[in-house]
Amino acid sequence: MVLAALQDWAPLIKVIAILLVAIVLTILARRLLTKRATALLARFGTVSTDPAREAARVRTLSAVTQSATLGAIWLIAMLAILQVVNNAISSFVLAITLLGSALTFGAQSLIRDLLSGFFILLEDQYAVGDVVDLGPATGTVEKVTLRVTRIRDASGKVWWVPNGQIMRAGNETQDWARAVVDVAVARDSDIDAASSLLGEIAQRAVAEPDLSSRILEPPKVVGIQQITDAKVVLRVSVKVAKGAQDDVKRAIQSGVLAAFKDERLVGPPLAEPYPDANP
């Protein structure tokens, strides 16, 4: 009678045992993967010179790796419970067959996204807060997972880009950035004098208290970038800390505008207006 009772309760006992094993594996995986994330980055990843960025990468890689591992653990646990509940090995084989077919035919892009996302994080191609050009969209990275990258463009629009569709990634704010300002002056201007003045304007702009600490190299007038019948385009370049390029560009452009207003710089002639259609 006792044996019969145990047999009746056997499926429930097996389910409880499976759940306990899954819980124990979950706890062990979380602890182990958190510790191994740093070693994984040090061995296979790209080392960042920014300690805060490196710590963020470790946290992100730990989180996504844990998610993938825990998902696999609980998927196997659910399949095992399914076998117990149905009390037939055929159901387990059927479930595995269906899962394999789905992965083979219906989830190839998902697998590609997950693998691409893993290497994006491992190689530190970009991280949250970076300004990137991913091809389909350009903007500030707000979230990175194994499957998708979420970025917000300058207009505020949010783009969700599957990692497997990213053929190239241009990072404008990794470690450092460069503020580049092009200035068009009249073709008959004294180019040497205009270049010297642009250098002075840039020097004064980056000397402002809120910018000086974010400048990595002094401003440099690169020289002529373009020549047309009416204008010559000069370029000023400044190496800055990541994320500072827009502030530096605005400061330099403000100084350039003032120079045009007081005629220290002479701009190219304006295009002639269209003739009045109704004289």
Protein Blocks (a to p, Z undefined) as FASTA:
>chain_A
ZZmmmmmmmmmmmmmmmmmmmmmmmmmmmmmmmmmmmmmmmmmmccdfbfklmmmmmmmm
mmmmmmmmmmmmmmmmmmmmmmmmnopaklmmmmmmmmmmmmmmmmmmmmmmmmmmmmmm
mnomacehiacdehjagcddfbdcfkbccdddfkopacdddfklmmbdcdfkgoiacddd
dddddfkbcfklmmmmmmmmmmmmmmpmklmmmpfbdcddfbjfbdcfkbccdddddddd
ehilmmmmmmmmmmmmmmmmnomaccdddddddddfbZZ
